[in-house]
């Protein structure tokens, strides 16, 4: 579903809550859009998933604050805990 929120700066953020790309009326695809109020832009949710540049394990390491390779959780450790 498309979600819209007003940021503290007054800008309008539009995004999909299903991790899908959104399409502007111009045909441009975005992960999320930030517009000035009254820009007139409209968005629809696509069926195109947003692709991540990092793995689940890398995201876990970021969240746990384990940035150094010797401190990081490995893929095998992540799989063992599942």
DRENLO-105778 format. One record per residue: residue number from 1; x, y, z of N, C-alpha, C, O in turn. Coordinates in Angstrom, 3 decimals. Layout:
# residues N
ROKE seq n_x n_y n_z ca_x ca_y ca_z c_x c_y c_z o_x o_y o_z
ROKE NUM X Y Z X Y Z X Y Z X Y Z
...
***
This chain:
# residues 82
ROKE seq n_x n_y n_z ca_x ca_y ca_z c_x c_y c_z o_x o_y o_z
ROKE 1 0.844 -1.166 0.000 0.000 0.000 0.000 0.901 1.245 0.000 1.953 1.264 0.639
ROKE 2 0.478 2.252 -0.709 1.205 3.522 -0.735 0.988 4.243 0.589 -0.136 4.345 1.080
ROKE 3 2.062 4.732 1.148 2.008 5.518 2.390 2.548 6.907 2.096 3.480 7.071 1.308
ROKE 4 1.955 7.901 2.734 2.398 9.287 2.595 2.510 9.883 3.988 1.622 9.711 4.823
ROKE 5 3.611 10.587 4.229 3.787 11.253 5.516 4.420 12.616 5.294 5.174 12.821 4.343
ROKE 6 4.103 13.531 6.179 4.698 14.863 6.132 5.894 14.880 7.073 5.760 14.611 8.267
ROKE 7 7.059 15.195 6.530 8.285 15.244 7.325 8.343 16.534 8.129 7.598 17.474 7.854
ROKE 8 9.222 16.581 9.116 9.373 17.774 9.959 9.711 19.001 9.123 9.379 20.124 9.505
ROKE 9 10.365 18.796 7.993 10.745 19.905 7.109 9.567 20.423 6.289 9.674 21.450 5.618
ROKE 10 8.435 19.704 6.347 7.272 20.085 5.560 7.192 19.365 4.221 6.182 19.459 3.525
ROKE 11 8.253 18.647 3.857 8.242 17.878 2.612 7.347 16.653 2.767 7.102 16.190 3.881
ROKE 12 6.864 16.136 1.648 5.961 14.992 1.651 6.710 13.753 1.172 7.234 13.734 0.059
ROKE 13 6.762 12.726 2.006 7.425 11.460 1.671 6.373 10.439 1.272 5.386 10.243 1.981
ROKE 14 6.588 9.787 0.129 5.680 8.761 -0.362 6.476 7.486 -0.582 7.562 7.525 -1.161
ROKE 15 5.940 6.339 -0.121 6.652 5.068 -0.228 5.660 3.916 -0.154 4.490 4.105 0.180
ROKE 16 6.145 2.718 -0.472 5.345 1.503 -0.368 5.653 0.822 0.954 6.820 0.676 1.318
ROKE 17 4.631 0.406 1.670 4.858 -0.323 2.925 5.056 -1.819 2.674 5.196 -2.600 3.615
ROKE 18 5.065 -2.214 1.384 5.304 -3.616 1.029 6.661 -3.805 0.363 6.907 -4.835 -0.265
ROKE 19 7.550 -2.808 0.498 8.900 -2.875 -0.059 8.884 -3.038 -1.585 9.672 -3.793 -2.155
ROKE 20 7.968 -2.311 -2.225 7.858 -2.315 -3.676 8.186 -0.929 -4.232 8.033 0.080 -3.544
ROKE 21 8.636 -0.896 -5.478 8.901 0.376 -6.133 7.570 1.114 -6.323 6.517 0.487 -6.441
ROKE 22 7.629 2.455 -6.350 6.453 3.254 -6.657 6.693 3.941 -7.996 7.831 4.234 -8.363
ROKE 23 5.608 4.191 -8.716 5.710 4.811 -10.030 5.005 6.156 -10.018 3.833 6.263 -9.658
ROKE 24 5.753 7.185 -10.423 5.196 8.531 -10.550 4.351 8.592 -11.818 4.543 7.789 -12.731
ROKE 25 3.432 9.526 -11.880 2.569 9.652 -13.054 3.371 9.854 -14.350 2.837 9.652 -15.440
ROKE 26 4.625 10.244 -14.244 5.494 10.444 -15.408 6.062 9.125 -15.934 6.640 9.077 -17.019
ROKE 27 5.887 8.044 -15.142 6.456 6.746 -15.503 7.761 6.441 -14.797 8.271 5.326 -14.904
ROKE 28 8.314 7.408 -14.075 9.567 7.208 -13.337 9.311 6.309 -12.131 8.296 6.446 -11.448
ROKE 29 10.253 5.376 -11.873 10.160 4.469 -10.731 11.067 4.946 -9.605 12.183 5.407 -9.845
ROKE 30 10.583 4.832 -8.388 11.330 5.250 -7.208 11.154 4.247 -6.080 10.129 3.572 -5.983
ROKE 31 12.178 4.161 -5.219 12.030 3.412 -3.969 11.145 4.205 -3.024 10.284 3.647 -2.344
ROKE 32 11.365 5.504 -2.990 10.523 6.425 -2.248 10.664 7.789 -2.903 11.640 8.053 -3.606
ROKE 33 9.695 8.645 -2.672 9.725 9.979 -3.261 9.551 11.005 -2.152 8.809 10.786 -1.195
ROKE 34 10.248 12.128 -2.297 10.095 13.244 -1.371 9.822 14.482 -2.229 10.647 14.883 -3.049
ROKE 35 8.652 15.071 -2.020 8.206 16.203 -2.826 7.853 17.393 -1.959 7.576 17.257 -0.767
ROKE 36 7.868 18.566 -2.580 7.368 19.761 -1.900 5.847 19.649 -1.842 5.241 19.018 -2.708
ROKE 37 5.228 20.250 -0.838 3.767 20.210 -0.763 3.156 20.811 -2.035 3.716 21.729 -2.633
ROKE 38 2.025 20.289 -2.426 1.292 20.767 -3.596 2.065 20.610 -4.895 1.843 21.368 -5.839
ROKE 39 2.971 19.637 -4.959 3.730 19.402 -6.193 2.832 18.840 -7.287 3.115 18.982 -8.476
ROKE 40 1.746 18.199 -6.866 0.826 17.616 -7.832 1.211 16.220 -8.287 0.487 15.609 -9.072
ROKE 41 2.349 15.696 -7.805 2.765 14.354 -8.212 1.869 13.305 -7.572 1.452 13.429 -6.421
ROKE 42 1.586 12.270 -8.352 0.832 11.130 -7.848 1.655 9.872 -8.084 2.453 9.805 -9.019
ROKE 43 1.457 8.886 -7.237 2.239 7.655 -7.291 1.324 6.449 -7.175 0.284 6.495 -6.518
ROKE 44 1.731 5.369 -7.827 1.050 4.088 -7.685 2.091 3.048 -7.303 3.267 3.160 -7.652
ROKE 45 1.637 2.044 -6.587 2.529 0.959 -6.186 2.677 -0.018 -7.351 1.691 -0.371 -8.000
ROKE 46 3.898 -0.449 -7.612 4.156 -1.420 -8.670 4.252 -2.814 -8.057 4.049 -2.986 -6.855
ROKE 47 4.558 -3.793 -8.881 4.832 -5.138 -8.360 6.325 -5.440 -8.413 6.733 -6.597 -8.315
ROKE 48 7.145 -4.387 -8.570 8.600 -4.522 -8.663 9.202 -4.394 -7.263 9.095 -3.335 -6.645
ROKE 49 9.837 -5.463 -6.752 10.434 -5.376 -5.407 11.640 -4.439 -5.384 12.377 -4.325 -6.363
ROKE 50 11.821 -3.778 -4.256 13.020 -2.964 -4.042 14.144 -3.921 -3.708 14.032 -4.716 -2.774
ROKE 51 15.225 -3.850 -4.462 16.363 -4.734 -4.235 17.352 -4.068 -3.298 17.625 -2.873 -3.407
ROKE 52 17.883 -4.850 -2.383 18.844 -4.346 -1.412 20.258 -4.638 -1.887 20.517 -5.667 -2.512
ROKE 53 21.168 -3.723 -1.585 22.566 -3.909 -1.939 23.336 -4.679 -0.871 24.511 -4.997 -1.059
ROKE 54 22.678 -4.982 0.250 23.361 -5.709 1.312 22.574 -6.974 1.656 21.364 -7.050 1.442
ROKE 55 23.277 -7.949 2.186 22.637 -9.196 2.580 21.985 -9.032 3.956 22.232 -8.055 4.663
ROKE 56 21.159 -9.995 4.316 20.545 -9.986 5.643 21.607 -10.019 6.736 21.468 -9.359 7.766
ROKE 57 22.671 -10.792 6.509 23.753 -10.888 7.496 24.468 -9.559 7.646 24.786 -9.155 8.764
ROKE 58 24.728 -8.870 6.538 25.366 -7.559 6.617 24.479 -6.573 7.374 24.977 -5.771 8.163
ROKE 59 23.181 -6.628 7.139 22.253 -5.759 7.853 22.270 -6.063 9.349 22.248 -5.149 10.173
ROKE 60 22.309 -7.351 9.696 22.381 -7.742 11.105 23.643 -7.186 11.750 23.596 -6.666 12.865
ROKE 61 24.768 -7.294 11.056 26.024 -6.771 11.594 25.950 -5.262 11.800 26.480 -4.751 12.787
ROKE 62 25.314 -4.554 10.902 25.152 -3.106 11.060 24.312 -2.820 12.295 24.671 -1.967 13.107
ROKE 63 23.193 -3.527 12.443 22.318 -3.304 13.588 22.989 -3.638 14.914 22.727 -2.996 15.931
ROKE 64 23.861 -4.652 14.896 24.554 -5.058 16.114 25.822 -4.254 16.363 26.487 -4.444 17.381
ROKE 65 26.163 -3.356 15.441 27.359 -2.542 15.604 28.641 -3.314 15.402 29.677 -2.944 15.954
ROKE 66 28.595 -4.372 14.629 29.763 -5.215 14.382 30.316 -4.927 12.996 30.111 -5.697 12.057
ROKE 67 31.017 -3.811 12.884 31.512 -3.389 11.590 32.792 -4.064 11.155 33.058 -4.153 9.956
ROKE 68 33.603 -4.546 12.100 34.887 -5.147 11.762 34.687 -6.618 11.383 33.907 -7.316 12.030
ROKE 69 35.381 -7.099 10.341 35.208 -8.489 9.902 35.423 -9.510 11.011 34.714 -10.516 11.050
ROKE 70 36.386 -9.287 11.924 36.637 -10.270 12.969 35.554 -10.253 14.049 35.461 -11.194 14.837
ROKE 71 34.731 -9.192 14.097 33.636 -9.108 15.052 32.303 -9.534 14.433 31.330 -9.777 15.147
ROKE 72 32.268 -9.620 13.134 31.020 -9.800 12.413 30.468 -11.216 12.548 31.213 -12.187 12.676
ROKE 73 29.154 -11.298 12.515 28.469 -12.583 12.452 28.610 -13.083 11.026 28.449 -12.312 10.080
ROKE 74 28.907 -14.358 10.861 29.055 -14.914 9.514 27.737 -15.479 9.033 26.822 -15.700 9.827
ROKE 75 27.634 -15.714 7.730 26.426 -16.313 7.163 26.130 -17.664 7.803 24.966 -17.982 8.050
ROKE 76 27.161 -18.469 8.077 26.938 -19.790 8.659 26.395 -19.668 10.086 25.558 -20.473 10.495
ROKE 77 26.857 -18.675 10.845 26.333 -18.474 12.201 24.862 -18.064 12.153 24.064 -18.497 12.984
ROKE 78 24.506 -17.226 11.172 23.131 -16.787 11.016 22.241 -17.970 10.680 21.143 -18.093 11.224
ROKE 79 22.703 -18.849 9.784 21.917 -20.009 9.389 21.760 -21.004 10.524 20.717 -21.646 10.651
ROKE 80 22.818 -21.138 11.370 22.758 -22.057 12.505 21.713 -21.631 13.515 21.104 -22.477 14.170
ROKE 81 21.494 -20.313 13.654 20.538 -19.829 14.638 19.105 -19.910 14.151 18.174 -19.686 14.925
ROKE 82 18.913 -20.225 12.884 17.543 -20.319 12.338 16.987 -21.696 12.472 15.852 -21.946 12.065
***
